[in-house]
Amino acid sequence: MCIWSVSAAPAELSWEAVFRGPESEPDSVAFPVGDGRYFVAVALSGVQIADVRLRSAGRILPAEVFVDPVSRVVIFRISGPAEKALPLASSRSAAAGAEWAVKGGGKAEAEGWIKQINGKMLPLSLLKMDYSATVPRAGTPLTDASGAVVAIAHQASDGRRGYALPVEVVKRVLEDVQGHGKVSRGWIGLKLRPEAKVPQVTKVQEGSPSALAGVREGDVLLQIGQLRTPEYADAVNAFFFLRPGVSAPLRLRRGNQELSLSVTPVRKEGN
């Protein structure tokens, strides 16, 4: 069980993730979490993540690097002295109309969830944000009234608008790194039809956790874990949060009947 640090937050963030490549590649703010030896950053789409480093005051800090290819969250684990960590919000609090502070200055308002950009389905639902000033750098923490991180800035869209990753995504990746020293996925062996509006099962792999749980082809997923899945994109988003070896409730519709099952994902390596 992870214990999130509640130590006093640093007055300023002086760390960043530096990506090797063209100078136009955007770096990311990095900030300490957990016991102060873990740092979180974001690798925007298109940047080279094969050689990313943690930098502070112009100096590269020795650190192990873990990258989640789905969310593009980067976790650094340093071996030196711990820093004062930013606490992570303990519950899902992101909702349309929520207002948060931008670390370093400014305010942010969540306009709602976005599931696709330019017609392309996202592997994770992002928060659409409206900022009071310039869109902050990727990786900048957005905090609630208690100072806990509820989201981290992602890419800009237009004007003072941009996107953000909810803190649940960061916590999911961080738990993997802290507990297993690697990033992994929870796999249950289902295939869905992307063009269908509802998440209807098109194939259940033989011997998979879903098959063992009793899922059948044609079933429509209503809830995965704690997340409701009214659309295909919601199911894709919910799959991200499944944890290997941890049973999750699965609610589905089969014909005119609703069923409640339990599925235990197995590990699928992601890094």
C-alpha positions, 0 to 999 in steps of 0.5 A: 500500500502506497503512502502519499507524502504530506510534507511541505511543498517546495516553494518553487519547482526547479527540476525539469525533464530534458529530452535529447533531440532537436532544440524545438522539443519541449522539456517538461517540468518535474516535481517530487512526490512520494518519499521525495526521491521520485519525480514526475514529468510528462513526455509530449507526443513526438518527443524522443523518450529514449534518452530523457534526463532529470536536470536541476540548476543546470546539473543532470541528476543521476536517476533511474527512468521509467516511462509509461508509453500510454500516458507518457508519464515519466517517473525518475527515481533518484539515489541522492537526498530526498526533496520535499514532496508535493502531496497527491490528491487522494480521490478523484476530484476532477470535474467540470467547473473545478478551479485549481491553482497553477504551481508557479502562478495563475489559475486553471478551470476544468471545462470537462473531459475530452476523449478524442482530438482531431477525430483521433481516439485518445488512449486516456481521457484528458481534462480540457483546461481554461487557464487564466494566463499562458498555458503552463509548461507540460508537467506543471502541477495543478493543485487544489485548495489544500495544495495537493496535486489534482492534475498535471499540465499536458499540451496546449490547444489554443489561446489559453486553453490546453489539456491536463492529465488527472492525478489518478494517471500519475498515481497508477504509474507511480504505484507500478514503479514503487511496487515493482520497479517497472511499468505494466498493464493489467490485461484481461483479454477482451477485444472491442469494436472501435467504430461502435458507440457502445463498448461491445465485446467482439472477442474473448481470448481463450484462457484469459481473465475475461474468459475465466470470469464468464465474459462472452462475445456480444456482451456490452460493458457497463462498468470496469473497476470503478469507472462507468463505460457508456462509450468505447472511449470510456472502456479504453480509459478504464482498461488503463487503471486495471492493476495486475493481480488485483480483482476488479468488478465488471458490470455488463449487459447480456441481452436484456440482463445485467450481470456483475462479475469479477475479473483479475487482470494479469501482468502485461509489461509496458516498459 
